[in-house]
Amino acid sequence: MTRQEKAERDEKYSHADLPPVKNHLAFHYRAFMKLFFIGLIGLGSMVLAVLVFPWIKVFVHPKQKFQTAARAFVSRTFAFSLFLMRITGVVKVYAPQKEQLRSLHSKVIAANHCSMLDFVVLMSLIPNANCIVQESYGKTPLAGVIRQAYILNSVDFTLLKTMCKETLDMGNNVIIFPEGTRTPRHGKVSYKKGAARIARFAGCGIQPVLIAGSDKYGLGKHDPFWSFNHVEPLIYDIQLLPQIQMEQFSGYSDIASAKKITDQIHSEILSAAEKYREHHPLCKTVNHVQ
């Protein structure tokens, strides 16, 4: 990359809109602890894959039941990791509808994707959730857990729909981030139709979720390695939005319904985010909300 290309990239993804660092000591402490916990989650995932999952396989059969048990174990592990992040002052998680989240069954959960911890937070709150994960994560320290317990998006879409329907029919949920990647700080990302197509194929409802809270600077797309929110911990405020049922789209073709459902998911999340921003002006975690 030439100097000019680097300068153009830095300008494109500049974060000049951030307020100044409020407390330099707290900022560097949190930036360090963020990296520590990312490493800890990676190490913990390898331990689960190598030492814990093999024992679960011995006692839990068949494969689908093993995966459900493995994901429940991952959920508890993530919850413990977030507890450590909370007591060290790095992350706070608010989930006023926690019991409703835990009681969800056979739903496609569609959420905005503002940071690297979105999956961790949602999995900690929803123990019976599967997730469609990018193929690239199957080549990280998380690979052992992901490949044994979750669904990679690299499989043929027809097979992916079938796999999702099987896990939904068992009463599990499927977490999908319709943006397909973390929301860029500037610019737009179109919502993909995968969540709608899977829900229609499986005949299940969609539960939109807004991940709000503080600015997730430090865990967002293109953020510098050593970075963090300039003024406060990373706050995750998880809000359930009205469910979307497939019956209201029964008169449409697959293509038309997928578009209408996707537009409704986007509309629900975006309108909730805009309303949230009225009272939380530092929140910058949702596509199109500047």
C-alpha positions in Angstrom: 0.0 0.0 0.0 1.4 3.4 -1.0 1.5 6.4 1.3 -1.3 8.0 -0.8 -3.5 4.9 -0.5 -2.8 4.7 3.2 -3.7 8.4 3.6 -6.9 7.9 1.7 -7.8 4.8 3.7 -7.1 6.7 7.0 -9.3 9.6 5.8 -12.1 7.3 4.8 -12.2 5.5 8.1 -11.2 8.5 10.3 -12.8 8.7 13.7 -12.6 12.5 14.0 -16.2 12.5 15.4 -15.0 10.9 18.6 -14.9 13.2 21.7 -11.5 13.7 23.2 -10.1 11.1 25.7 -11.6 11.9 29.0 -9.1 10.0 31.2 -5.9 8.8 29.6 -5.1 6.3 32.3 -8.6 4.7 32.1 -8.4 4.7 28.3 -5.1 2.8 28.1 -6.2 0.5 30.9 -9.4 -0.4 29.0 -7.6 -0.8 25.7 -5.2 -3.2 27.3 -7.9 -5.2 29.0 -9.9 -5.3 25.8 -7.0 -7.1 24.1 -6.4 -9.3 27.1 -10.0 -10.5 27.1 -10.0 -11.1 23.3 -7.0 -13.3 23.8 -8.7 -15.0 26.8 -11.8 -15.8 24.8 -9.6 -17.2 22.0 -7.6 -19.3 24.5 -10.8 -20.5 26.2 -12.3 -21.5 22.9 -9.3 -23.7 22.2 -9.6 -25.3 25.6 -13.3 -26.0 25.0 -12.6 -27.6 21.6 -9.7 -29.8 22.8 -10.5 -30.7 26.4 -14.3 -30.1 27.0 -16.1 -31.0 23.8 -14.6 -34.5 23.5 -16.0 -35.4 26.9 -19.4 -34.0 26.0 -19.3 -36.2 22.9 -18.8 -39.3 25.0 -22.0 -38.8 26.9 -24.3 -36.9 24.5 -25.6 -38.4 21.3 -26.4 -38.0 18.4 -24.5 -35.1 16.8 -27.4 -32.6 17.0 -27.8 -33.1 20.8 -24.1 -32.8 21.3 -24.1 -29.5 19.4 -27.0 -28.2 21.6 -25.1 -29.2 24.8 -21.9 -27.7 23.5 -23.5 -24.4 22.6 -25.1 -24.3 26.1 -21.6 -24.7 27.6 -20.2 -22.0 25.3 -23.0 -19.7 26.5 -22.1 -20.2 30.1 -18.4 -19.6 29.3 -19.2 -16.4 27.5 -21.4 -15.3 30.4 -18.5 -15.8 32.8 -16.1 -13.9 30.4 -18.5 -11.0 30.4 -18.8 -11.1 34.2 -15.0 -10.7 34.3 -15.2 -7.8 31.9 -17.8 -6.2 34.0 -16.0 -6.4 37.3 -12.8 -5.1 35.6 -14.7 -2.1 34.3 -14.4 -2.9 30.6 -17.9 -3.9 29.5 -21.4 -3.5 30.8 -24.3 -5.5 29.5 -27.9 -4.4 30.1 -30.6 -6.8 29.1 -34.0 -5.7 30.6 -35.8 -8.5 28.8 -33.3 -11.2 29.9 -36.0 -13.8 30.7 -37.7 -13.3 27.4 -34.3 -13.8 25.6 -33.7 -17.0 27.5 -37.2 -18.3 26.8 -37.0 -17.8 23.0 -37.4 -21.0 21.0 -37.4 -21.8 17.3 -36.8 -18.2 16.2 -34.4 -16.6 13.7 -32.8 -13.8 15.7 -31.7 -10.9 13.4 -29.5 -8.3 15.0 -27.4 -5.3 14.0 -23.7 -6.0 14.1 -21.7 -3.2 15.6 -18.7 -5.0 17.2 -16.6 -8.1 17.6 -18.4 -9.0 20.9 -22.0 -9.0 19.5 -21.9 -12.8 19.1 -20.4 -13.3 22.6 -23.1 -11.1 24.2 -26.0 -12.6 22.4 -24.8 -16.2 23.0 -24.4 -15.5 26.7 -28.0 -14.4 27.0 -29.5 -17.1 24.7 -28.1 -20.5 25.7 -30.1 -22.4 23.0 -28.8 -20.4 20.0 -27.0 -21.6 16.9 -25.3 -19.0 14.7 -24.3 -18.6 11.1 -20.6 -17.7 11.2 -18.3 -16.3 8.5 -15.9 -18.8 7.0 -13.0 -16.5 8.0 -13.7 -17.2 11.7 -13.2 -20.9 11.0 -9.5 -20.1 10.6 -9.0 -18.3 13.9 -8.5 -19.7 17.5 -12.3 -19.9 17.6 -12.2 -22.5 14.8 -12.4 -25.6 17.0 -15.6 -24.4 18.7 -17.2 -22.9 15.6 -16.7 -25.9 13.3 -18.0 -28.3 15.9 -21.1 -26.4 17.2 -22.1 -23.7 14.7 -22.9 -23.2 11.0 -20.3 -21.7 8.6 -21.7 -19.5 5.9 -19.5 -21.1 3.3 -21.7 -24.1 2.8 -24.2 -24.2 -0.1 -27.2 -22.1 0.7 -29.7 -24.9 0.1 -27.7 -27.0 2.6 -27.5 -24.0 5.0 -31.3 -23.6 5.0 -31.7 -27.3 5.7 -29.2 -27.2 8.6 -31.0 -24.1 10.0 -34.4 -25.7 9.7 -33.2 -28.9 11.5 -31.8 -26.9 14.5 -34.9 -24.6 14.6 -37.2 -27.7 14.5 -35.3 -28.9 17.6 -36.4 -25.7 19.5 -33.1 -23.9 19.1 -32.7 -20.4 17.8 -30.5 -19.2 14.9 -28.6 -15.9 15.3 -28.0 -14.0 12.0 -26.4 -10.6 11.4 -28.2 -9.5 8.2 -25.5 -7.0 7.4 -23.1 -9.9 6.9 -20.2 -7.9 8.5 -19.7 -5.4 11.3 -21.4 -2.0 10.6 -18.8 0.4 9.3 -18.5 3.7 11.2 -19.2 5.6 8.0 -21.0 4.6 4.9 -23.7 2.0 4.5 -24.1 -1.8 4.4 -27.1 -3.4 2.8 -29.1 -6.0 4.7 -28.8 -9.4 3.1 -31.9 -11.5 2.6 -30.6 -14.7 4.2 -32.4 -14.3 7.5 -35.7 -13.8 5.6 -35.2 -16.8 3.3 -34.2 -19.1 6.1 -37.2 -18.1 8.3 -39.6 -18.6 5.4 -38.1 -21.9 4.5 -38.3 -23.1 8.2 -41.7 -21.6 8.7 -40.6 -19.8 11.9 -40.8 -16.2 13.2 -38.1 -13.6 13.2 -37.0 -11.9 16.4 -35.3 -8.6 15.6 -32.8 -7.4 18.2 -31.2 -4.0 18.6 -27.7 -3.9 20.0 -27.4 -0.4 21.4 -25.4 1.2 24.2 -22.2 3.2 24.0 -20.0 3.8 21.0 -18.2 0.4 20.3 -15.0 2.1 19.1 -12.2 -0.3 19.5 -14.2 -3.4 18.4 -15.7 -2.0 15.2 -14.8 -2.4 11.6 -11.5 -0.8 10.7 -10.8 0.4 14.2 -7.2 0.6 15.3 -5.7 -2.3 17.2 -5.0 -0.2 20.3 -8.2 1.7 20.7 -11.2 2.0 22.9 -14.2 4.2 23.6 -12.7 7.6 24.6 -15.0 8.4 27.5 -16.6 5.2 29.0 -16.7 1.4 29.1 -18.3 -0.5 26.2 -22.0 -0.7 27.0 -24.3 -3.2 25.4 -28.0 -2.5 25.7 -29.9 -5.4 24.3 -33.5 -4.7 23.3 -36.1 -7.1 21.8 -38.2 -5.6 19.1 -41.6 -6.7 17.8 -41.5 -10.2 16.3 -42.1 -10.7 12.5 -44.4 -13.6 11.6 -44.3 -15.4 8.3 -48.1 -15.6 8.0 -48.3 -12.0 6.9 -46.2 -12.7 3.8 -48.0 -15.9 2.7 -49.5 -14.3 -0.4 -46.1 -13.3 -1.8 -43.6 -15.2 -3.9 -40.3 -16.3 -2.3 -38.4 -13.4 -3.9 -40.9 -10.8 -3.1 -41.4 -12.0 0.5 -37.7 -12.1 1.1 -37.3 -8.5 0.2 -40.3 -7.4 2.2 -39.2 -9.3 5.3 -35.7 -8.0 5.0 -37.0 -4.4 4.6 -39.1 -4.9 7.7 -36.1 -6.2 9.7 -34.1 -3.2 8.7 -36.9 -0.8 9.4 -37.6 -2.2 12.9 -33.9 -2.0 13.9 -33.2 1.4 12.3 -36.3 3.1 13.8 -35.5 1.6 17.3 -31.9 2.8 16.9 -33.0 6.3 15.9 -35.3 6.5 18.9 -32.6 5.2 21.2 -30.2 7.9 19.9 -32.6 10.6 20.9 -31.7 9.9 24.6 -28.2 8.4 24.0 -26.4 10.8 21.6 -23.0 9.0 22.0 -24.5 5.8 20.7 -23.1 5.1 17.2 -23.6 1.5 16.5 -26.3 1.1 13.8 -26.1 1.4 10.1 -27.4 4.7 8.7 -27.5 6.3 12.2 -24.9 9.0 12.1 
